[in-house]
């Protein structure tokens, strides 16, 4: 996950509250596929660099997306599948 936009500033601006002022989103999108075979990217509208410090509606989307991603990972993880079988 990453912010939907980047901004480079020389001094603080109100626009810094709704974008990544640390990393370039275009670089994230360009380089992320090289990290591995199972890459998922999701742009978070109005997200800060640290998405969890964004405003509350953005935080809710971040946690919803993270939870959804974890559910998908668990479905394909052999260890999680074995744990589920043992619990039944």
Secondary structure, DSSP 4 states (H G I P E B T S, - for coil): -EES-B---SS--GGGGGSBSSS-HHHHHHHGGGG-SS----EETT--SSGGGS-HHHHHHHHHHHHHHHHHHHHH-HHHHHHHHHH-
